[in-house]
C-alpha cells in the first residue's frame, strides 16, 4: 500500500495556470468575458487615474469558428499614459509583477488580471500577446510580441521594434483566444453598457461579431469632468499586522524613535496622538526601533489594532458622486423615481471605504418578485456571483413592506463601493464579502434611499386618495349647491362655482 | 494630475499573505476553522492514503482571552507516514511547495493550506510553527520550530533537534493563532462530526475549551477496512492543453514517435486507438516529436480535445461506497428511510470523477421548507458557501412534488464528489462549481434516490389508504353479516368472523 511521496516546488505562473478558474477563467464563455474585462479595466486605469478622459476602443473579431469554439482576436486600445518599454515584458508576461501594489483605489489589485488572460490565450491558441505602446512624453512607439515561460514565470520576447509615434499615445493590446462568443456575447455587451454607466466621462467604441457581420456599440462622453483621481495613502494603524510592521521596521533607520516612526508611516497620526498611544500602551516615547525584539513588535501590532485611533476616512478615495450616479441610472433604467445617497467614509481593518447607493422605481423598470441589483466596486461592474455578494444579503434581509413596497414591484438597487482594498470573495473580482462594517454601511445607504422611496410612494398614495375624495365630493356639489340655492335664494350655478373653487384651493393648499 | 507608476514584483508568499481571504482566512472566526481543517486534512491524507487506519488527535487550548480575540494553541497529531526531515521546512514554510502536485484524488490540492495557516499564525501572534515528525522506517524523531520569510518565500528554521523515537510515528503540528473561539466553536465541532461520518475507519479525539473547562469529543472507528487508496493516474487526452502538451514533449526524447508518445503518456490509449487518432487528425504515425513546431502542437492539442476518445473512467479514484455512506447517514441523521447511490465514473475536461449520493427522510430529521444538504468532496466536509455549490443548484431545480415530497418535509440530501481534480470555486475549498457534466451526474444521482423515496412514500400512502378502507369496511361487516344471516339463515357471528378472515387474507395477499 505504501506510496512514496514526491515533493516539489510549483512555479507561481504554473500555479495560476493550473488554478485559472479562481481568477475567473472557468470555461470558454466566462473566459472571453474575463479577458475583455481585464483589458478594459487596465485601459481605464491608464487614463482616468491620470486625469485623461478615456477613449477606449474594444474590437472583437471571429477569425475561425468550429463547433463550440471560436478563435477570437481581441484588441483593446486606450489613450492612456502608456507603459515604459523596459516594463512591458514583465507587465504582461510575469505573474505578480505590476504597478498596482500600492495603497490606492484602483480596478486592478492582484497583479494577475492581464497575465491570466495572456496565459489563457497561450494555452488555447499558443499565440503571443501583441502590445503597442507609446508612453507619455516619449516620441517613440514600441511594439512587442511575447509569451510567458510558465516554468520560470519570465517573459519570452519574440519580436520587438521601435518606430516614431504617429500621433499615437497610449497602449493597444491584442490577444488571441479560443472561446465561445455566441454564449459570451450578451454578458460582454452588458459589461460594456454598465461600464458606460459608471464612466460617463469616457468615449467607448465596441465592435463585435454578430451573425456573419458585426455590430458597433458606441458611448460618447456626456461630460469631460473626471472625478478626482484616487491617491495613494498611508496605512491606518488598524490595518497593519505584526508581519507587516516588522517588514516596515526592517526598512527603517534603527535609531529612529518609535514616536517618529509612527508619525511618519501612518495615516492621521500626529505627534500628540502618537505620544499618547505609546504611553498608554507601555512603550517609551523615546524608545528606538533597534530595541524592539520580535515579541515587542507583536505587542505593538496588537496595541495598534485595539487603541482608540481616529478611524480612517475617505482620504484618497474617489467615489462617483450622487449626481453622476443619478445620471447613469436615469440614462439606462429610465425610472419614474430615483433616490441616490453617498455615505460618509467608513473603514474595516484599517482600510477606508465609501458606499454609494441608488434606488430606482417604476417607469421603464419591469416589476419583479425581488429587487434587481446592479453592483459596482471601484467602478468595476460586477456581473457574476450576485448571490454571495454583500449587497444581495442586505437587500434580502430588508423588510421592504416597511417602505410600502409590495412585490411584484419595479425596484432596482444600485450600489458602488470604493476602497483602497476591497474584500472580494475571489480573484475573479465578482462578489464582495460581507465584512460587518461594509454590510452596515450598505444597509444604511439602501435604507436611506428606501425611506425617500417610501415618501414618494406615500405621496402618490395620498394624492390618489385625495383625488378619489375629490371625485366623490365633486359628484355631490351640484346637489348641495341646488339645496343651498333654495335656502340662500341664490343662483345655484354661482354657488356651485364657488364650492368648486374652495375645493381646488384646499387641494393646492395641501 | 500626472502620477508616476511604480512597477515591482510581488513575492508569491507576500501575494498569498495579502490575499489570504481567498484561501478561507477571511476573519477571526473562519480562520480558526480553516486552520484546524487544513491540519486535519493533512493528517488524514498522511494516514489513509497510505493504508494506515487514522488515529487523529486535535487539541485546542485557549491560552489567553481578550475582548473579541483569543490566543489559541492548536495541535493536530496523526499516526501517518511522517515527513522526511529534509522536506519539513519547505513543506510548512514555503508556499507552493508540496507532495500533492500529482494527478490523484487527495484532500489537499493547492499546496497552500498549511502554509496559509502558518502565515496566519505568524501575522496574528508572531510565533513559529512547531513540527514533530518521525517518518515511516526512520527510528528518529525530528523537531522543528520555523517561520516563513515572507519576502523570499523561504523557511527560517529557529530550532531543530533529533532524538530517538519513543514508539512515536507520524506527525504532530502546533500552531498559535489569534481567533475568536466562541464563534468558531460550533462550526469546528460540526466539521469534526462530519469528518467522522465520512471516515468511519478513523479514531478521532478532539479536545476543546468550553466555558472555563474543556470538552472531549471522541469517535471510535467502526471498521478497520479502508476504502482502496487513490492512485496517481495518467492524464486523459481531453485534459491537456497546448501549453501542457508542449511541456510534456520538451521532456521527451526528440526521436520518439508521436504514436509512442501518445500511447505512453495518456490514460486508456492503446496503439490501435492512437494510430487511428493520428491518421484521422492528419499526423503521420511515424512522425517524430522533433518535427513538431509550436503550431503543430497547438493543432495536436485541439485534435486531442475534439477526437472521440473513450471517456476517462474512475481509474485511481476512491469513492466511499454505498454501504459506508449509508452507515454514516444512519449514525448521524437517524432517519426513517435512506436511499444511497453510487454513479458510474464520468469526466469533465479529461478528469474522471464519481458522484455518490444519499437521501434521508423522516425519523429524527426535522421538517424544513427546503431539503437540507450535507456536502463532501474528496472526503472533505464542505460547510461554507452552500448557496454557490452545484448540489444546491441541483436540489433547487428539482420539482420535489414529482417525488411525492410536499414541504415542509424531513428531507436531507447528502452528496460526495471525488475526482483527481475538483472544480472548486475558490482556494478555500468550500463550494464546487456547476460544471455541466458534474451537474448532470449529481442530478441523476439525486433523482435516482428520489425515485426510491417516491416508492417508499407511495408504499406508505397505499398502506395508509388501505388501512383507512379496512377501517371503513370493518364498520359495515356486522350490518352486512346480520343481513346475510337472515337470508342464509345462518348464525350472524359466524358470517361476521369469516368476513373478517376474508378481509385479513386479502390484506396480507396484497
Interface residues (C-beta under 8 A of the other chain):
Chain A: X1 X2 X3 X5 X6 X7 X8 X9 X10 X11 X12 X15 X17 X19 X21 X22 X26 X27 X49 X50 X51 X67 X81 X87 X90 X91 X94 X96 X97 X98 X99 X101 X102 X110 X111 X119 X122 X123 X124 X125 X126 X136 X150 X151 X229 X231 X232 X241 X242 X243 X244 X246 X247 X294 X295 X297 X298 X301 X306 X385 X387 X388 X423 X424 X425 X426 X427 X433 X435
Chain B: X1 X2 X3 X5 X6 X7 X8 X9 X10 X11 X12 X15 X17 X19 X21 X22 X26 X27 X49 X50 X51 X67 X81 X87 X90 X91 X94 X96 X97 X98 X99 X101 X102 X110 X111 X119 X122 X123 X124 X125 X126 X136 X150 X151 X229 X231 X232 X241 X242 X243 X244 X246 X247 X294 X295 X297 X298 X306 X385 X387 X388 X423 X424 X425 X426 X427 X433 X435
